[in-house]
Amino acid sequence: MYKETKDLKIPNEWQDITYGNDACCSFSYRYFQIFIDHKNIKEREIQDGFRYTVILEKNYGCGLPILQSNNFNEVKKFVKQSVKNLIKNCDKQNKIEFIMHERSNQNVPHKDYLDCLNTEKCKSIESKYKNYSKEKLNKTFEYFLSLNLSH
């Protein structure tokens, strides 16, 4: 148990994936990584920051938060949402980063995943996604999420 979580009942479905160099502990659930900071604001690395931060797990290290809160019940409710609500709540850049990560994963059955291993092609592909309509980007994001339904 971490001192950041002593006052919380962490759901059994959440897997501890805390990395030693992170500022606080974190847990994995479905597509999400949930960071939990100290209850006492004075003990937090960023004292005016939120206690809970949720990112897409695949975007660890580069993803923007998709939820920041000081309310644990709000966090638990958010991460239990359906894929439709995830698509609705996730911003454009997070969607693009998730898609790019999945395309670069050799286990993804996508014809041009190798393009994402080449820096120049990767920039070109990312630019293409930035120009997608909201609907097309959402469909692409949903497709790549569906490849990971076991989460």
C-alpha positions as CSV (number, residue, x, y, z in Angstrom):
1,M,0.0,0.0,0.0
2,Y,1.2,3.5,-0.8
3,K,0.9,6.4,1.5
4,E,-1.0,8.2,-1.3
5,T,-3.8,5.6,-1.1
6,K,-4.1,4.9,2.6
7,D,-7.4,6.7,2.7
8,L,-8.8,5.1,-0.4
9,K,-10.3,1.7,-1.3
10,I,-8.7,1.0,-4.7
11,P,-11.0,-1.2,-6.8
12,N,-9.8,-4.8,-7.1
13,E,-9.9,-4.6,-11.0
14,W,-7.2,-1.9,-11.0
15,Q,-3.7,-3.2,-11.5
16,D,-0.8,-1.5,-9.7
17,I,1.6,-0.3,-12.4
18,T,3.5,2.2,-10.4
19,Y,6.9,3.0,-11.9
20,G,9.6,4.0,-9.4
21,N,10.6,7.2,-11.1
22,D,7.0,8.6,-11.2
23,A,6.1,11.3,-8.7
24,C,3.1,9.2,-7.5
25,C,1.6,5.8,-7.7
26,S,-0.5,4.7,-10.6
27,F,-3.0,2.0,-11.6
28,S,-4.2,0.5,-14.8
29,Y,-7.8,-0.1,-15.7
30,R,-9.1,-0.9,-19.2
31,Y,-7.4,1.8,-21.4
32,F,-6.6,4.1,-18.5
33,Q,-3.7,4.9,-16.3
34,I,-4.8,6.5,-13.1
35,F,-2.2,8.5,-11.1
36,I,-3.0,9.2,-7.4
37,D,-1.1,11.9,-5.6
38,H,-0.9,12.7,-1.9
39,K,-4.1,13.7,0.0
40,N,-2.1,16.4,1.7
41,I,-1.5,19.2,-0.9
42,K,1.8,20.1,0.8
43,E,3.2,16.7,0.0
44,R,2.4,16.8,-3.7
45,E,5.1,17.5,-6.2
46,I,2.8,20.1,-7.8
47,Q,1.1,21.7,-4.9
48,D,-1.7,23.3,-6.9
49,G,-2.2,20.2,-9.0
50,F,-5.0,17.7,-8.8
51,R,-4.9,14.6,-6.7
52,Y,-6.1,12.3,-9.5
53,T,-5.0,12.3,-13.1
54,V,-6.2,10.0,-15.8
55,I,-4.5,9.4,-19.1
56,L,-4.8,6.8,-21.8
57,E,-2.4,4.1,-20.7
58,K,-0.9,3.8,-24.2
59,N,0.0,7.5,-24.1
60,Y,2.2,7.1,-20.9
61,G,5.0,9.6,-21.1
62,C,3.5,11.8,-23.8
63,G,-0.2,11.9,-23.3
64,L,-2.3,14.8,-22.1
65,P,-4.6,14.2,-19.1
66,I,-8.1,13.3,-20.1
67,L,-9.4,13.8,-16.6
68,Q,-8.0,15.7,-13.6
69,S,-10.0,15.7,-10.4
70,N,-9.9,15.9,-6.6
71,N,-12.9,13.6,-6.4
72,F,-12.1,9.8,-6.3
73,N,-15.7,8.8,-7.0
74,E,-15.7,11.0,-10.2
75,V,-12.5,9.1,-11.3
76,K,-14.0,5.7,-10.7
77,K,-17.1,6.6,-12.6
78,F,-15.1,8.0,-15.5
79,V,-12.9,5.0,-16.0
80,K,-16.0,2.7,-16.0
81,Q,-17.5,4.6,-18.9
82,S,-18.3,3.0,-22.2
83,V,-16.1,3.3,-25.3
84,K,-18.6,5.8,-26.6
85,N,-18.1,8.1,-23.7
86,L,-14.3,7.7,-23.9
87,I,-14.5,8.8,-27.6
88,K,-16.6,11.8,-26.5
89,N,-14.4,12.9,-23.7
90,C,-10.9,12.3,-25.2
91,D,-9.4,15.3,-26.9
92,K,-8.1,15.3,-30.5
93,Q,-4.4,15.1,-29.6
94,N,-4.9,12.2,-27.2
95,K,-6.8,10.3,-29.9
96,I,-4.0,10.9,-32.4
97,E,-1.3,9.8,-30.0
98,F,-3.2,6.7,-29.1
99,I,-3.7,5.8,-32.8
100,M,-0.1,6.5,-33.6
101,H,1.0,4.3,-30.7
102,E,-1.2,1.5,-31.8
103,R,-0.1,1.8,-35.4
104,S,3.5,1.4,-34.3
105,N,2.7,-1.7,-32.4
106,Q,3.7,-4.7,-34.5
107,N,0.8,-6.8,-33.1
108,V,-1.7,-4.5,-34.7
109,P,-3.1,-5.9,-37.9
110,H,-2.8,-2.7,-39.8
111,K,-1.1,-2.7,-43.2
112,D,1.2,0.2,-42.7
113,Y,2.3,0.0,-39.0
114,L,5.9,0.1,-40.1
115,D,5.4,3.6,-41.4
116,C,5.2,4.7,-37.8
117,L,8.6,3.5,-37.1
118,N,10.1,6.0,-39.6
119,T,10.2,9.5,-38.1
120,E,9.4,11.4,-41.3
121,K,6.6,9.1,-42.3
122,C,5.3,9.3,-38.7
123,K,5.1,13.1,-38.9
124,S,3.3,12.8,-42.2
125,I,0.8,10.3,-40.9
126,E,0.2,12.4,-37.8
127,S,-0.5,15.5,-40.0
128,K,-3.0,13.4,-41.9
129,Y,-4.9,12.6,-38.7
130,K,-4.9,16.2,-37.6
131,N,-6.7,17.0,-40.9
132,Y,-9.4,14.3,-40.4
133,S,-12.9,15.4,-39.7
134,K,-14.1,14.9,-36.1
135,E,-16.3,11.9,-37.3
136,K,-13.5,10.2,-39.2
137,L,-11.0,10.7,-36.4
138,N,-13.6,9.2,-33.9
139,K,-14.2,6.2,-36.2
140,T,-10.4,5.6,-36.5
141,F,-9.9,6.0,-32.7
142,E,-12.8,3.6,-32.1
143,Y,-11.2,1.0,-34.4
144,F,-7.9,1.1,-32.6
145,L,-9.7,1.0,-29.2
146,S,-11.5,-2.1,-30.4
147,L,-8.2,-3.9,-31.0
148,N,-7.6,-3.7,-27.2
149,L,-11.0,-4.8,-25.9
150,S,-9.3,-7.2,-23.5
151,H,-8.3,-4.2,-21.3
